[in-house]
Amino acid sequence: MAEEVAQQKFACPACGAEAVWNPTKQALVCPFCGTTSPAQLDTTSGKIVEHDLVSALRGITDDKRGWQTEKRYVKCRSCQAISVLDPERQAQRCEFCGSAELVPYEQTKDAFRPESVLPFKVSEEKAREGIRAWYGKLWLAPNALKRRALTDTVKGVYLPYWTFDAYVDATWTAEAGHYYYTNESYTDGSGRLQTRQAQHVRWDPAAGRLQHFFDDDLVCATVGVHSALLRGIEPFPTAELKDYDPGFVAGWVVERYQIDLVAAAKTARDAMDAKLRQLCAEQIPGDTYRNLDVRSNYSGQTFKHILAPIWLLSYNFGARAFQAVMNGYTGAIQGEYPKSWIKVMLLVIAIIVALVIALSLGSHR
């Protein structure tokens, strides 16, 4: 899993308790007395700095590392989560899986600090309602799962992301295939001579050029939330990013990246190459193609490290673990869930019956 980052506290001016970021009011609010904190956060979209990727990978950058204060790290032996805590805080259980198997952890190198954040916009109440409604639509899920809904275990988490920009100038060559048809004769099963059309392909050389700008391609830097689920709730509207301020994440779990810049940059390049190949393929004339060769030149490559909000539900049903996630800004939902074998069997029987009826009606025409 990723690392949870301990955050600066914001005291409530009325009762002294810790004020937390409230998605509904878009302000710091005391969860005990409801007082809105006078601390002002810049909620306008500021100028977000992009960093040169090549310089960073070569190690010639003034990157910002460490949290500029003493911290203590503990690692969960169960889910491998690494939590970053204030020295005086005594962690009893893992924030992510509830395990009590926490041991001290020593990191070998300070991490990049996030420079921008997309604050939570979906409230906990809306998240619970949305996930509960999503459960209600899962026809194949066991009834016991939908009755429980499990929304009491929903947690708000800021996930670490890398974003990458790049300008690409590419040239491509390929063989473009054009379909054409001729008539041919054949003998059917009754020995009768029949005529049908046969498809052929005429291959012609083709070439072209493509220019494309990749803007804020996302690579999530946690390994604790299933990547397929995250892709299902992306994108996050990075145009709405705010300059990082501890107030935006006050009271929330924040994870430290476990996929570093080098690995994330490789993942981003692989995704860009695949997208670029697809875009070039779309330029090829004709009906099909073969031997596509793409030669690309990347320039203006930049990156940044951001925090993006999700609502996370991790639960066990039987012997298996499942996750459901909601985009904490847009409300998009993706999830995993167990299947009821009885309902699956009924569905298969229904499909078989429908096929038998369709075949029977077709044979009587």
C-alpha positions, 0 to 999 in steps of 0.5 A, spaced: 500 500 500 502 507 500 504 511 505 499 515 510 502 522 511 501 526 518 498 533 517 499 540 520 493 541 525 488 547 524 485 548 531 477 550 532 477 558 534 471 556 538 472 549 542 480 548 540 478 541 537 482 540 530 478 543 524 478 539 518 476 540 510 469 540 509 467 538 502 460 541 502 462 548 505 469 548 501 472 550 508 475 548 514 470 546 519 470 543 526 467 536 526 464 537 534 461 544 534 460 546 527 464 552 527 467 554 520 475 556 521 477 563 520 483 560 516 483 562 509 485 557 503 486 559 496 480 555 493 482 559 486 485 555 481 492 558 481 498 557 476 501 550 477 508 549 476 510 544 471 517 541 472 522 539 466 522 531 466 529 530 463 532 534 468 529 530 474 531 524 471 538 526 471 538 528 478 539 535 476 533 539 479 532 542 486 526 538 487 523 539 494 523 533 499 522 531 506 516 534 510 520 539 514 519 536 520 520 530 524 516 524 523 515 517 525 514 511 520 510 505 521 509 499 516 503 494 516 505 487 516 498 485 513 497 490 507 504 493 507 502 500 508 507 505 510 504 510 515 508 517 516 506 519 523 507 525 528 513 523 533 508 523 539 502 519 535 501 512 537 498 508 532 494 502 534 491 499 528 493 500 520 488 505 517 487 501 511 486 494 513 485 495 521 491 490 522 495 491 529 501 488 526 505 495 525 512 495 526 517 501 525 520 503 518 526 506 516 525 510 509 532 510 505 530 517 502 526 523 503 520 523 498 517 529 493 512 533 497 506 534 493 505 541 490 498 541 488 491 538 490 484 537 488 480 538 494 474 533 496 468 536 493 463 530 494 461 529 501 461 523 506 454 523 506 453 523 498 459 518 497 455 513 502 449 514 498 452 513 491 455 507 493 449 504 497 445 506 490 451 502 486 450 496 490 442 496 489 444 495 482 448 489 482 443 484 481 448 478 481 451 480 488 448 476 494 442 479 497 446 479 504 451 484 501 446 489 498 443 489 505 449 491 509 451 496 504 458 496 508 458 504 507 460 505 514 467 503 512 468 508 507 474 512 508 476 519 504 483 518 501 488 523 498 491 519 493 498 520 490 499 521 482 504 523 477 502 527 471 506 528 465 506 533 459 509 531 452 509 534 445 510 529 440 512 529 433 511 522 429 512 520 422 509 513 420 509 508 414 505 502 413 501 498 408 494 500 407 489 494 405 483 496 401 478 490 400 475 488 393 470 482 392 470 477 386 465 472 385 467 465 386 463 458 385 462 453 390 458 446 391 454 446 397 452 440 401 447 438 396 451 438 391 448 444 387 453 449 384 452 456 388 456 463 387 458 467 393 463 473 393 470 472 396 473 478 399 481 480 397 485 485 400 490 490 395 496 492 399 498 499 398 504 503 401 502 509 406 505 514 410 504 520 414 505 525 420 502 526 426 503 532 431 500 531 438 500 534 445 499 529 451 496 534 457 496 531 464 497 524 463 495 521 470 499 515 473 497 513 480 503 512 485 499 507 490 499 500 489 494 499 494 488 501 490 486 496 484 489 500 478 483 498 474 478 501 478 482 507 478 482 508 471 474 507 471 473 513 475 479 517 472 480 523 469 480 527 475 479 535 472 487 537 473 485 544 471 481 545 478 488 543 481 489 548 487 496 550 490 498 545 495 496 547 502 495 543 509 488 546 510 486 542 504 488 535 507 486 537 514 483 531 517 484 526 511 488 520 510 494 522 505 498 517 502 505 517 500 507 515 493 510 508 492 511 508 485 517 513 484 518 518 478 522 513 474 517 508 474 511 512 473 515 516 467 516 509 464 509 507 465 507 514 462 511 513 456 508 506 454 501 509 455 503 515 450 507 510 445 500 506 445 496 512 444 500 515 439 500 508 435 493 508 435 492 515 433 497 514 427 493 507 425 487 512 425 490 516 419 492 510 415 487 510 409 483 503 406 480 498 410 485 495 414 493 495 415 499 491 416 506 493 418 505 499 421 512 503 423 511 509 428 518 514 429 516 519 434 520 525 437 518 527 444 520 534 447 517 539 452 516 533 457 514 535 464 511 532 470 508 534 477 506 531 483 499 532 485 494 529 490 487 527 488 481 525 492 477 518 492 472 515 497 475 508 498 471 502 501 475 495 502 471 489 505 471 482 505 466 477 503 467 470 505 474 469 504 475 474 498 477 481 499 474 487 494 474 494 493 469 500 491 472 507 489 468 513 488 472 519 485 472 524 490 471 530 485 466 528 480 462 522 483 464 517 478 464 510 481 467 503 480 467 497 484 468 489 485 463 485 488 462 477 489 457 474 485 451 469 488 452 462 484 444 461 485 443 468 481 449 466 476 445 459 475 439 462 474 441 467 469 445 462 465 438 458 465 434 464 463 439 465 457 439 457 455 431 458 455 431 464 451 436 461 446 432 455 445 425 459 444 429 463 439 431 457 435 425 453 435 421 459 433 426 460 427 425 453 425 418 454 424 418 459 419 
